């Protein structure tokens, strides 16, 4: 388990199941749903963020759409052009293979990566948006 009791976690927006226990709402999540965690009592800052398993925390490059002249670009087209390139900021330890050996991640902080379109899970840390991507969704590093 990548986290301990009392840690704060960020998980995918489609992960988890809400339940009510003793009149209090809780969310049940699997360890695979956890993207980033913060040790108990630590501030939830980028410096304290820890990425789990084979995930990579990326600062996505801004991708501006430019049009020349009087060409109108539909809102749906703008959404589809979210950048899938960014700088690696944090890297998880890796994932265990079926034989029990740890498979380490192939990227390090500072690498630029290209990842599959729509593969990123968004997380917000310090009022900034970042992407968490599984190593299997990274296509290239440069």
C-alpha positions in Angstrom: 0.0 0.0 0.0 1.6 3.3 -1.1 -0.1 5.4 1.7 -0.5 5.3 5.5 -3.3 6.2 7.8 -3.7 10.0 8.1 -2.1 10.7 4.7 -4.0 13.1 2.3 -4.5 11.7 -1.2 -5.6 12.9 -4.6 -7.4 10.3 -6.7 -8.9 10.1 -10.2 -12.3 11.8 -10.6 -13.9 8.6 -11.7 -12.3 6.5 -8.9 -14.0 5.7 -5.6 -17.4 4.9 -4.3 -19.2 7.1 -1.8 -20.6 5.4 1.2 -22.2 6.6 4.4 -20.9 5.2 7.7 -22.1 6.4 11.1 -23.9 9.3 9.3 -20.6 10.5 7.8 -19.9 10.4 4.0 -16.7 8.6 3.0 -15.1 7.6 -0.3 -13.8 4.1 -0.7 -10.9 3.9 -3.2 -8.5 1.3 -4.4 -4.7 1.9 -4.1 -4.6 2.0 -7.9 -7.0 5.1 -7.8 -4.4 7.1 -5.8 -2.4 9.5 -8.0 -0.6 11.7 -5.4 -0.3 11.6 -1.6 1.0 13.8 1.1 2.4 12.5 4.4 0.2 13.0 7.5 0.5 16.5 8.8 2.5 17.8 5.8 1.3 20.8 3.8 -0.2 19.9 0.5 2.4 21.6 -1.7 4.3 20.5 -4.8 7.4 20.0 -2.7 5.6 17.5 -0.4 3.7 15.7 -3.1 4.7 12.1 -3.6 3.7 10.2 -6.7 2.7 6.5 -6.4 3.5 3.4 -8.3 4.5 3.9 -11.9 2.9 7.4 -12.1 4.6 10.5 -13.3 3.7 14.1 -12.3 4.0 16.4 -15.3 3.6 20.2 -15.7 1.8 20.3 -19.1 3.0 22.8 -21.6 0.4 25.5 -22.4 -1.0 25.0 -25.9 -2.5 28.1 -27.3 -4.7 28.1 -30.4 -4.0 30.9 -32.8 -6.1 31.8 -35.7 -5.2 34.3 -38.4 -7.6 36.6 -40.0 -11.3 36.0 -39.2 -11.3 32.2 -38.8 -13.5 31.0 -36.0 -12.5 27.9 -34.1 -15.3 25.9 -32.5 -15.1 25.3 -28.8 -15.1 21.6 -29.3 -12.0 21.9 -31.4 -10.2 23.9 -28.7 -10.9 21.2 -26.1 -9.5 18.5 -28.3 -6.2 20.3 -28.6 -5.1 20.1 -25.0 -1.4 19.6 -25.0 0.0 16.1 -24.3 3.6 17.3 -23.8 5.2 18.4 -20.6 8.0 18.4 -18.1 8.4 15.6 -15.6 8.4 17.1 -12.0 8.1 13.9 -9.9 8.3 10.2 -10.5 6.9 7.3 -8.6 9.0 4.3 -7.5 7.7 2.0 -10.2 5.4 -1.1 -10.3 5.9 -4.7 -9.3 6.1 -7.2 -12.1 4.4 -10.6 -11.8 7.7 -12.1 -10.6 7.8 -9.7 -7.6 10.6 -7.5 -9.0 10.3 -3.8 -9.0 10.2 -2.3 -12.5 11.5 1.3 -12.1 10.3 4.2 -14.2 12.4 5.2 -17.2 12.1 9.0 -16.7 13.5 11.4 -14.2 12.5 15.0 -13.1 13.5 17.4 -15.9 12.7 15.1 -18.8 10.3 16.4 -21.4 7.7 13.7 -22.3 5.0 13.1 -24.9 2.0 11.1 -23.6 -1.1 9.6 -25.1 -3.9 12.1 -25.7 -6.5 12.0 -22.9 -4.4 9.7 -20.7 -3.6 12.3 -18.1 -5.5 12.6 -14.8 -5.6 16.2 -13.6 -4.6 17.1 -10.1 -4.5 20.6 -8.5 -1.6 21.4 -6.1 -0.9 24.9 -4.8 -3.7 26.3 -7.1 -1.8 25.0 -10.2 -3.0 22.2 -12.5 -0.7 19.2 -13.1 -1.2 15.9 -15.0 -0.5 12.5 -13.6 0.3 9.9 -16.2 1.0 6.2 -15.9 4.4 5.1 -17.4 2.5 2.9 -19.9 1.0 6.0 -21.4 4.3 7.8 -22.0 5.2 7.6 -25.7 8.5 9.5 -25.8 11.0 11.4 -23.7 13.3 14.1 -25.0 
